[in-house]
Every structure is written in C-alpha cells, then in structure tokens.
Amino acid sequence: MARYLPKWYNLRMESIELFAGAGGLALATANAGFHHKAVLEWNPNACSTLRKNQSAGLSQLAQADIIEGDISEFSFRPFYGAVDLVSGGPPCQPFSIGGKHGGMDDRRNMFPHAIRAVREIAPKAFLFENVKGLLRESFSNYYQYIIHQLTYPEMQRRPGEEWGDHASRLEKAFTKGSKAGLKYNVIYQLMNAADFGVPQQRQRVLIVGIRSDIGVQFSFPQSTHEQDGLLFDKWVTGEYWDRHNIPKNKRPLAPPGSKRRISNLRSLLPGMMLPAWKTVRDAISDLPEIAPGASCATFANHFCNPGARSYPGHTGSPYDEPAKALKAGDHGVPGGENTLRFDDDTVRYFSVRECARLQTFPDDWVFEGSWTESMRQLGNAVPVKMCEVVANQLMQQLTSAGSVVHG
C-alpha cells in the first residue's frame, strides 16, 4: 500500500509558542504532537517555571529554546518556512473584563506582534487564544481589524497611517477576496472550558487560521461534556455522590431553580447525553487536605495560605460544581477569588497545586516563584485540556488533508 502526500505534508509538525506564560497552551499543542522549536515569554517567574520543567525532563519542552525577553525586539525571520504552527495567548489585560479595558490603546496589546510572527514565519496554521472580553461590543471594530490583519498579514500598516484607515484597506481586500500573497482562512469561537472536561467555567476565545494555499479545512470540535450530565449524575441516578462516597443524609438538596430541568432529565437513560461537567471535588478530592498555613511534601506546590475572605459577589467556588474562573489580579491574588467555599460558607484559598488541577496542568508540572506569582501564572493560564482538544483537531486536519491511499 502506497501513500501519496502533498508537498507540504510533514510527519513532524514544528511549532513556535508566543506569550507562553506558565505553559498551558504549549503543553496542549505539544500533547497534540507539535514539536516546539522555541517558546517565548517575557515574565521571569514564568520563564523559571518553563525552565524548571524542561530541566526536569518533561517531554513537551524537550527540544524547545526557551527565550526570555521582549517580543518586540525578536525577529522571526530565521524561522521562515521551517515552522508549521504559531500559537500563543497575546496578553489579555487590554481586553479583560476584570482589567482596565484599554484595548487597542493599551501598550500591553501584543496582537500586532502575533500578526508580525505570522507574517515573518508564514506557518501552515496559527492558534491564538484570548479572553472573552475581546468580543465585547466596545471592541468589535478593533476585533474585526485583528481578524482581517490575520487574514492578510502582509498588508501592513503604513508609517503614520491611522488604524481605522488601515482597517478600511483590509476590509476592501477582505470583501474582494482575491488579493495575491500570504492569506489565511480565519475562524474563531468562544469556548467554555467546562464543556471540554475542565473542572472550571472559564470562557476563552480561540482563533484558528489555515494558510489558504494548502487546501486544509478546519472546524472547531464539538463539546465533550455538558451541565445536564452533571445534573443527571447528581439528582437522577446519584452516581456523582456514590462515586465520592457521600452518604445520602449528607447530600445537599437540588437547587430550586433546576427542579424543572431535572424533572425533564428523569425520562432519559444513562448514555443519552454527554459526560458530566467535572467539579472541584472531581479535581482535587484525592489531594491531601491542608489547613491554612500548612503545606504538603507529597505534591509540589500544595500549600495553603491563610487569610481567605468572602466579599459580595466574590464568594469562592462551590465544591460540587466546576470552579469559577481563576483570576490573576494586578496586585496579587484577588480578594474573595481563587477560594474554595464549603457548605457552611467558610472559605480557604486554593493551593497552587489545586489551581493547577483546575487548569488541568499535570501534577509533575511545577510552578516557580512566590505564592502570589505562581497564582498569577495560573490565573493568566489557559486550560490545557480544552486547548488540547482544539490542537488535536488541528493536527489531525494538517496531517490528513490531501493524503490519498492507493491499494
């Protein structure tokens, strides 16, 4: 049996990771089979995390050159034609709902350099992620501007040109649809990590671009988990509580607002819906329990800082639901956030290791820096498992499209 492949086909898919942070997206793409040539990050603590795990022999970064520094001073031209995938999470603070909403005028907006990387490397594909605030109505024009720049990365902004004028030129090229040169077919989707087996309700925008000349199609994967599955396991079969050895007299009552929904689920059979959302209990219940101020020698980064408090609107994450979205905060761990709430409404901070579990980092991935800095890395991270589902689909499309099998 002979297999005939297109000229661009390459069994070893090379990649470059931008704005790597603690390595969430880098882990996801590596787990999907991409091999990192370089991983770029400017934060010293995050770079220490990356180097620590590379020196420990973790395979995902085995061949990567970890580059610490300002991306604006880095040239990607030496990688032209040698990289299949450019991925990364351009800093999200300019668009974050929890940030200052600087958007296009914020000096932390790194999308221009992500676009430059695509232009200088001309990869087969790119995968970028960002916060859902990027889709906010107040940023809609600028977001379309980003998408159009990613579509035609060679149409650069001219010296002295206002971004609105540049956007108009790009819109004309986009609507005409026949501009020569480097072009990408770009799609994006808002995804909830809980729908992909992550024990956290974290919404991120995923942007995928495929170089138009290689003829590869891509569609975002369908959800693998659902909320109804969790309601079914809790309040119809009780399997969730049985699995966690919670006796019937200790099980809470179903939330009043979900009774009609649960009643409708009673007519279904197991297997008639997607697997259940994962909860905080699913993620961390096998870790040793730690009191505030204590630490655990068995699991790296498993210690608990004291002083957690609840605030109006910031009451922590319930044990038997997916966690609320972890946050980074400009000045340390946000008050009332990143905490676990018990049935008696007392709270404690999640440990760094527990937060890593909620972001689906593996237990052998160690975080460097102080508690505040480690929590900031995790609050800025993307859930590994959700992005791995997307990266797997992208890898499958890149390595299978265009191949023909002859007997």
C-alpha distance (Angstrom), angle and dihedral (degrees) to the residues before:
residue distance angle dihedral
M1 . . .
A2 3.80 . .
R3 3.77 123.9 .
Y4 3.80 119.3 -151.4
L5 3.76 115.7 -158.9
P6 3.81 134.6 -173.0
K7 3.80 117.4 -101.7
W8 3.82 92.7 -105.4
Y9 3.81 93.0 54.6
N10 3.79 112.8 119.0
L11 3.79 124.9 172.5
R12 3.80 89.7 -153.1
M13 3.79 109.0 60.3
E14 3.81 111.8 -157.7
S15 3.80 122.6 -154.4
I16 3.78 145.3 -178.1
E17 3.80 122.0 -147.9
L18 3.82 119.6 -149.4
F19 3.82 126.8 -163.9
A20 3.78 87.8 7.7
G21 3.80 99.3 176.3
A22 3.80 110.3 178.2
G23 3.81 90.4 -15.9
G24 3.81 106.0 -98.6
L25 3.80 97.4 138.7
A26 3.82 91.5 35.2
L27 3.81 88.5 56.9
A28 3.80 91.6 47.5
T29 3.80 95.3 51.6
A30 3.80 92.7 42.3
N31 3.81 90.9 50.8
A32 3.82 87.2 52.6
G33 3.80 89.9 56.9
F34 3.82 104.7 -94.1
H35 3.82 115.9 136.6
H36 3.79 115.3 -140.2
K37 3.78 116.2 -134.1
A38 3.80 92.0 179.2
V39 3.79 138.2 3.8
L40 3.81 117.2 -159.3
E41 3.80 127.0 -159.3
W42 3.81 133.8 148.8
N43 3.84 101.8 -159.1
P44 3.84 110.3 95.7
N45 3.82 94.6 -148.6
A46 3.80 92.8 50.4
C47 3.80 89.8 47.4
S48 3.80 89.0 51.6
T49 3.80 88.2 53.6
L50 3.81 91.3 51.1
R51 3.82 93.2 47.1
K52 3.81 92.3 45.4
N53 3.79 91.8 56.1
Q54 3.78 93.6 42.3
S55 3.82 91.4 52.1
A56 3.81 89.0 48.4
G57 3.80 87.6 62.8
L58 3.80 100.4 -109.0
S59 3.77 105.5 166.3
Q60 3.82 97.5 -139.8
L61 3.81 91.9 74.3
A62 3.80 98.6 27.9
Q63 3.81 97.1 118.9
A64 3.81 99.2 25.7
D65 3.77 124.7 119.2
I66 3.82 102.9 -139.0
I67 3.79 106.4 -146.1
E68 3.80 119.6 -166.3
G69 3.76 116.1 -163.9
D70 3.78 150.4 68.4
I71 3.81 110.9 -38.6
S72 3.80 90.1 -151.0
E73 3.81 87.8 69.8
F74 3.81 95.1 47.7
S75 3.81 123.7 97.0
F76 3.79 117.8 -148.7
R77 3.80 94.7 -170.9
P78 3.83 94.6 101.2
F79 3.84 87.1 63.9
Y80 3.81 95.2 53.9
G81 3.80 110.2 136.4
A82 3.82 92.7 -2.0
V83 3.82 100.0 86.3
D84 3.81 127.7 69.2
L85 3.80 99.7 -170.4
V86 3.80 135.1 32.2
S87 3.79 112.2 -167.7
G88 3.76 138.2 167.1
G89 3.77 149.4 116.2
P90 3.81 111.6 -99.6
P91 3.83 106.8 -144.3
C92 3.78 107.4 -75.8
Q93 3.81 102.1 -159.3
P94 3.83 93.3 98.3
F95 3.81 89.8 60.5
S96 3.81 102.4 28.5
I97 3.80 118.4 122.0
G98 3.80 86.4 -138.8
G99 3.80 94.2 49.6
K100 3.78 136.2 73.6
H101 3.84 93.6 -83.5
G102 3.80 94.9 -128.1
G103 3.78 92.2 150.1
M104 3.77 115.5 166.0
D105 3.82 92.5 4.5
D106 3.80 95.1 51.8
R107 3.79 113.7 106.4
R108 3.81 87.9 -142.4
N109 3.82 90.2 65.9
M110 3.81 100.6 115.5
F111 3.80 99.3 174.0
P112 3.84 91.4 104.5
H113 3.81 88.8 62.2
A114 3.81 92.8 45.5
I115 3.81 87.5 54.1
R116 3.81 90.3 46.8
A117 3.81 90.1 53.3
V118 3.80 90.0 54.1
R119 3.79 91.1 47.9
E120 3.82 95.0 48.9
I121 3.83 96.9 41.9
A122 3.83 101.5 34.6
P123 3.83 92.6 -155.3
K124 3.79 122.5 -171.3
A125 3.79 88.8 -114.5
F126 3.78 144.7 -1.7
L127 3.80 132.7 -151.5
F128 3.79 120.0 -163.7
E129 3.79 129.1 173.9
N130 3.78 132.2 -163.5
V131 3.79 143.9 158.6
K132 3.79 121.6 -70.9
G133 3.81 88.3 -116.1
L134 3.78 85.6 79.8
L135 3.82 86.6 75.2
R136 3.79 93.8 52.7
E137 3.81 112.8 129.8
S138 3.80 92.4 -118.1
F139 3.81 89.3 61.1
S140 3.82 97.9 39.3
N141 3.80 96.2 107.7
Y142 3.76 92.8 47.4
Y143 3.79 92.0 45.7
Q144 3.80 91.0 55.1
Y145 3.80 86.8 48.1
I146 3.83 88.6 56.8
I147 3.81 91.8 49.1
H148 3.80 92.1 49.2
Q149 3.82 91.5 49.0
L150 3.80 89.6 51.6
T151 3.80 88.9 49.4
Y152 3.82 92.6 52.6
P153 3.83 105.0 21.3
E154 3.81 92.7 167.2
M155 3.82 91.9 62.5
Q156 3.78 94.2 88.6
R157 3.76 127.7 -172.3
R158 3.80 109.4 -96.8
P159 3.83 121.2 -125.7
G160 3.80 108.5 -80.9
E161 3.81 93.1 6.0
E162 3.80 116.4 140.7
W163 3.78 113.8 -124.9
G164 3.80 90.4 -119.7
D165 3.81 91.3 57.8
H166 3.79 90.0 47.4
A167 3.81 88.7 50.0
S168 3.81 90.1 53.5
R169 3.80 91.9 53.8
L170 3.78 90.5 49.1
E171 3.82 92.2 48.1
K172 3.79 90.5 54.5
A173 3.79 91.0 51.2
F174 3.81 90.9 45.3
T175 3.81 94.6 51.4
K176 3.80 92.2 44.2
G177 3.81 89.3 49.8
S178 3.79 97.4 -165.3
K179 3.80 107.0 89.2
A180 3.81 115.3 143.2
G181 3.78 121.2 -125.7
L182 3.79 135.3 41.7
K183 3.80 111.2 -2.4
Y184 3.79 135.1 167.7
N185 3.78 131.7 -160.0
V186 3.81 102.0 -132.7
I187 3.80 129.9 -163.5
Y188 3.79 131.3 167.4
Q189 3.78 138.5 -169.2
L190 3.79 138.2 -171.7
M191 3.80 107.1 -126.7
N192 3.81 131.6 -170.5
A193 3.81 110.3 -142.8
A194 3.82 91.0 -145.6
D195 3.81 88.5 65.8
F196 3.81 88.8 62.9
G197 3.78 101.8 49.9
V198 3.81 98.1 -85.5
P199 3.84 113.6 136.6
Q200 3.80 91.4 -133.0
Q201 3.78 136.2 74.1
R202 3.79 98.1 -127.2
Q203 3.78 121.2 151.9
R204 3.79 119.8 -155.0
V205 3.79 135.0 170.5
L206 3.82 112.7 -124.1
I207 3.82 117.4 -160.7
V208 3.80 119.8 -166.2
G209 3.79 126.0 -175.2
I210 3.82 126.9 -173.6
R211 3.80 120.5 -164.1
S212 3.78 105.3 -110.0
D213 3.81 97.4 -136.1
I214 3.82 96.3 61.9
G215 3.79 96.8 63.7
V216 3.79 97.6 -133.0
Q217 3.79 121.8 151.8
F218 3.79 123.6 -150.3
S219 3.77 136.4 -175.6
F220 3.78 128.2 176.5
P221 3.82 115.6 -102.8
Q222 3.77 120.5 -103.6
S223 3.81 120.5 -111.4
T224 3.78 116.0 -80.1
H225 3.84 98.3 -164.0
E226 3.79 135.5 34.2
Q227 3.79 142.7 -164.0
D228 3.81 93.2 -123.1
G229 3.79 88.6 61.0
L230 3.80 89.6 58.7
L231 3.80 92.5 46.9
F232 3.81 89.0 49.6
D233 3.81 93.5 49.5
K234 3.80 92.3 47.7
W235 3.78 105.8 38.9
V236 3.82 106.3 20.0
T237 3.81 107.1 37.8
G238 3.83 100.0 9.8
E239 3.80 88.1 -139.2
Y240 3.81 91.7 135.4
W241 3.80 93.5 58.2
D242 3.81 92.6 41.0
R243 3.80 90.9 53.0
H244 3.79 90.6 53.6
N245 3.81 93.4 43.4
I246 3.80 94.0 -118.8
P247 3.83 108.8 159.9
K248 3.79 117.0 -129.1
N249 3.80 93.7 -112.2
K250 3.82 89.7 56.8
R251 3.80 97.3 49.5
P252 3.82 116.8 107.3
L253 3.76 123.5 -123.2
A254 3.76 119.3 -99.0
P255 3.82 112.6 -93.7
P256 3.83 109.2 -94.0
G257 3.79 93.1 -126.5
S258 3.80 92.5 58.6
K259 3.82 100.5 52.3
R260 3.82 96.4 99.5
R261 3.78 91.0 46.7
I262 3.81 91.3 49.7
S263 3.81 90.2 48.5
N264 3.80 89.8 56.6
L265 3.80 90.9 49.2
R266 3.81 91.6 56.5
S267 3.80 89.7 76.6
L268 3.80 91.4 60.5
L269 3.77 129.1 85.5
P270 3.82 127.2 -134.3
G271 3.78 108.7 -85.0
M272 3.81 94.4 32.8
M273 3.80 91.6 102.7
L274 3.78 138.6 36.4
P275 3.82 120.1 -79.8
A276 3.78 116.5 -78.5
W277 3.76 125.3 -87.4
K278 3.80 110.3 -97.9
T279 3.80 117.2 -113.5
V280 3.78 135.8 -150.1
R281 3.81 88.4 -103.5
D282 3.82 90.1 53.4
A283 3.80 89.5 52.6
I284 3.79 104.7 43.8
S285 3.82 111.3 15.4
D286 3.82 92.6 100.1
L287 3.82 91.8 56.4
P288 3.80 116.1 95.8
E289 3.79 111.8 -93.6
I290 3.80 111.6 -110.7
A291 3.78 130.4 -165.3
P292 3.80 121.3 -136.1
G293 3.79 107.9 -80.7
A294 3.81 93.3 23.1
S295 3.81 131.6 104.4
C296 3.81 138.5 -159.4
A297 3.79 124.9 -129.1
T298 3.82 95.0 -161.1
F299 3.81 97.8 65.1
A300 3.79 123.4 41.9
N301 3.83 115.8 -117.9
H302 3.80 91.9 10.4
F303 3.80 103.8 137.1
C304 3.78 131.7 116.6
N305 3.77 125.8 -133.6
P306 3.81 117.1 -146.9
G307 3.78 126.6 -129.5
A308 3.80 103.0 66.0
R309 3.81 114.7 159.1
S310 3.79 138.1 176.5
Y311 3.79 122.8 -122.9
P312 3.81 130.4 -171.8
G313 3.79 106.0 -75.2
H314 3.81 91.3 6.7
T315 3.77 105.8 78.3
G316 3.79 101.7 141.5
S317 3.79 131.5 -113.1
P318 3.82 123.0 -53.6
Y319 3.80 115.4 -122.1
D320 3.80 96.7 -125.9
E321 3.81 100.8 47.1
P322 3.78 132.1 61.4
A323 3.79 108.9 -79.4
K324 3.75 121.7 -98.5
A325 3.80 113.0 -105.0
L326 3.79 111.0 -71.4
K327 3.79 113.1 -123.6
A328 3.78 134.5 -151.5
G329 3.81 106.0 -153.5
D330 3.78 126.3 -157.5
H331 3.79 94.8 -111.8
G332 3.77 106.0 33.0
V333 3.79 132.0 -63.1
P334 3.84 110.4 -11.3
G335 3.80 113.3 -108.9
G336 3.80 111.3 -104.1
E337 3.81 92.7 8.0
N338 3.79 129.4 100.7
T339 3.79 90.3 33.2
L340 3.78 135.3 126.6
R341 3.82 115.8 -127.8
F342 3.78 119.2 -151.6
D343 3.81 128.2 -153.5
D344 3.83 91.2 -95.4
D345 3.86 88.5 55.5
T346 3.80 93.5 -112.0
V347 3.80 114.3 135.8
R348 3.77 139.4 -156.7
Y349 3.77 131.2 -176.1
F350 3.77 117.9 -96.0
S351 3.77 111.7 -114.7
V352 3.79 118.7 -117.1
R353 3.80 89.3 -106.7
E354 3.79 91.7 51.0
C355 3.80 90.0 51.3
A356 3.80 88.4 49.5
R357 3.81 88.4 54.0
L358 3.82 89.9 50.0
Q359 3.81 88.4 52.9
T360 3.86 89.9 45.4
F361 3.80 95.4 -119.0
P362 3.81 111.6 155.0
D363 3.81 117.7 -103.7
D364 3.80 92.1 -115.3
W365 3.82 91.1 59.8
V366 3.82 104.4 100.1
F367 3.80 125.2 -158.1
E368 3.79 121.3 -141.3
G369 3.80 127.5 -152.4
S370 3.78 134.8 46.2
W371 3.79 123.0 -40.9
T372 3.80 90.0 -96.8
E373 3.80 93.0 48.9
S374 3.81 93.6 45.5
M375 3.79 90.9 49.9
R376 3.80 89.6 48.3
Q377 3.81 90.1 53.5
L378 3.80 90.3 51.9
G379 3.80 93.6 43.5
N380 3.80 89.0 55.3
A381 3.81 94.6 43.4
V382 3.78 129.3 104.3
P383 3.84 118.6 -127.7
V384 3.79 107.3 -96.1
K385 3.80 97.0 -146.8
M386 3.80 96.4 51.4
C387 3.81 93.3 50.3
E388 3.79 91.1 43.6
V389 3.81 89.6 60.7
V390 3.82 89.6 54.1
A391 3.83 93.3 42.9
N392 3.81 90.8 50.4
Q393 3.79 90.6 53.3
L394 3.80 90.3 47.9
M395 3.80 92.2 49.3
Q396 3.80 91.1 48.9
Q397 3.79 92.2 51.6
L398 3.80 94.5 45.7
T399 3.80 94.5 49.4
S400 3.79 99.3 40.4
A401 3.79 108.0 36.5
G402 3.77 112.9 99.4
S403 3.80 96.2 14.6
V404 3.80 116.5 128.1
V405 3.79 124.3 -163.1
H406 3.81 118.9 -151.2
G407 3.79 123.9 -171.0
